[in-house]
Amino acid sequence: MKRTCLSLSILLAFGGASTASHAAETAAAGIPTVVISAKLLESYPYRMEASSDSAGLLASTPGFATAASGGVSGFPVVNGLGDDRLKIRIGAMEVTAACANHMNPPMSYIDPKQVQAIELTAGVTPVSNGGDNIGGTINISTATPVFAKPGAGLRTEGSVSLTTRSVNNTISVGASGAVASEQFSFSFDGARAKADSYKDGSGRTILASMYKSTNLGVTLGYRQDGHRLTLRAGTQEIPYQGFPNQYMDMTDNTANHASLAYEGQYDWGQLDATTYWQQTDHKMGFFTPERTGKMPMVTEGRDRGYTIRATLPLGGEQLMRFGHEYHRFALQDYWPAVAGSAMMGPQTYVNINDGERTRLALYAEVVNHFGQEWITQLGARTERVHTDAGDVQAYANNMMNAADAAAATAFNARSRRQSDANLDLTATARYQPGPGFDLDFGFGRKTRSPNLYERYAWGRGVMAMTMTNWFGDGNGYVGNIDLKPESANTLSATVHWHGTERDSWFVKLAPYYNRVSDYIDVDTVGSFNPYKSAQAKGALLRFANHDATLYGANLSWKAPIARTALLGELNLTGNASLTRGKRNDEGVLYRMMPPNMLLALEQRDGPWNSQLEVKAVAAKDRVDQRRLEPRTAGYALLNARTAYQWKNGLLLTLGISNLLDKTYSDPLGGVYLTGLAADKGALTSLTAPGRSFDIGASLRF
């Protein structure tokens, strides 16, 4: 079956075939999905730019955007919903952001060079594809075991790569290797990236936007008679990462993880099971002369869990899948006292003490084929989500800490244990009446419980409130123990017209409508002047439930222009997206991407692959007034890329991003806090990178 997505029609210059086994199984079962595969990324490598942020691999996807954060920590946003509203898995692991600023979101734990495939499903996702989200799922495949063919002897393979980017002097290197017999496999992969602070189109350095990261992983595999075991372990070290739209920077993020996966074929069907563990030790503070200060903050996060899934053919064209999942996240967040500080001491500020978020889930779904034209999928998922936190304390009980001391007393007097009973339902159908037309449509009810910071961040002093902020808006936030889970009812469809030959023309239109009960937004409780600048305004906000509505449409297309001996194959591809989000009582939702369009002229001729691309984004004049969200002007960017692949495995790439060196602000970039800290003037929007020459080389052997 052709892969489509119910509420997000994804157009990539390189098509949509999958190498991941789970993706292949999902598509064969008729469940809509869209996959970016490793092979296709290799075939059209100008998509793999020198950025070290894995969220950038989805940059040309209609309906997808990245909210700016640190250099490796951008937040993915799909159809207006992002961050914790998306379920993101790395392998089978669920990783939780262990930071009051979400400086370590899930996709930051893997370098783009380690990604084998990405599967993105938006809106009406199958219940087997993860609960506790209302916006969709992103499944990232890491290295999978390779095995030698029967009788072929030992199999070996490897790769090395190097990329550079001029706008921030990025140097990124990667290496991988594998050795395998018919039954046993061993592989390793690693990547390291280092960058200085970037410059915008006017040549201005965006202060404290530098970073350095190292990611390493090893994979062991064993297979025998239809059964396979995969053990993967890895580590990450980020000694520093600047955040120009946050009050703090990352001064260390050390993480270790391990997972064990089993896949087995039986007479009755297939069994898949995974258990995983992740440990994150995270620190915030200041590390560069570009933004000075002293305020140590420490966070310790621990994820562990397991998944069990069985797939049973029921005879004929019917398939049933059911499963069970467990995930527990434990959190400690505290701020050590600063010697000699009248405000930050003498006690340790305890932000989250013994934080716990535990999920237990059961689900079942049935896929039916009715002749050659119809496929349906029905599913139900139930989850119990328990959260709790222990007693807290302020830096001191003196006058300077009076607001926090009173808030700690009130927090400790409350019962903090919460338990949510969540229900997800999905009903989808695919209609294929002929070779040139497909129609997918469906309904889904999805639910997400609040994260630990949304419920348990308690500080009421201005400084404490501004330390809880993963929105890049310069405001301060306080939690709300009584928050209810978000419940989204989504209607969506994908209408797909296409030619009958491979790589021929197509047009996809994907409208969606999403009504969210108890959307976790904010109420205003006060105001302040960031960095005590009289020209800068900030809001003090409390998380609160409000009903909301999101709707929009994504359009994508491909039109072959010519195929000649002189020029090779020429195609005109593109996509356009419209997203609207509003609170039902009053006001626009935060971080809604304005209308945008991507238009590309592609040329392919043997080993050459080239692209000239225009990205146009409308002005952002629909803004969240409560969060004082900045308006941004419309802009158009010109990008050019080319790649040449030799038969011996050597690949060279050259790209120029923002060719005309346009100065512009990303609509989802937030505010430029490091600039405000330096000059104490007005608070402005964060400007994006200027022109960059991106060069890469890789060798596979």
Buried (B, 14 or more C-beta within 10 A) or exposed (E): BEBBBBBBBBBBBBBBBBBBBBBBBBBEBBBBBBBBBBEBBBBBBBBBBBBBBBBBBBBBBBBBBBBBBBBBBBBBBBBBBBBBBBBBBBBBBBBBBBBBBBBBBBBBBBBBBBBBBBBBBBBBBBBBBBBBBBBBBBBBBBBBBBBBEEEEEEBEBBBBBBBBBBBBBBBBBBBBBBBBEBEBBBBBBBBBBBBBBBBBBEEBBBBBBBBBBBBBBBBBBBBEEEEBBBBBBBBBBBBBBBBBBBBBBBBBBBBBBBBBBBBBEEEEBBBBBBBBBBBBBBBBBBBBEBBEEEBBBBBBBBBBBBBBBBBBEEEEBEBBBBBBBBBBBBBBBBBBBBEEBEBBBEBBBBBBBEBBBBBBBBBBBBBBBEEEEBBBBBBBBBBBBBBBBBEBBBBBBEEBBBBBBBBBEEBBEEEBEBEBEBEBBBBBBBBBEEEBEBBBBBBBBBBBBBBBBBBBBBBBBBBBBBBBBBBBBBBBBBBBBEBBBBBBBBBBBBBBBBEEEEEEBBBBBBBBBBBBBBBBBBEBBBBBBBBEBEEBBBBBBBBBBBBBBBBBBBBBBBEBEEEEEEEBBBBBBBBBBBBBBBBEEEBBBBBBBBBBBBBBBBBBBEEEBBBBBBBBBBEBEBBBEBBBBBEBBBBEBBBBBBBBBEEEEEBBBBBBBBBEBBBBBBBBBBBBBBBBBBEBEEBBBBBBBBBBBBBBEBBBE
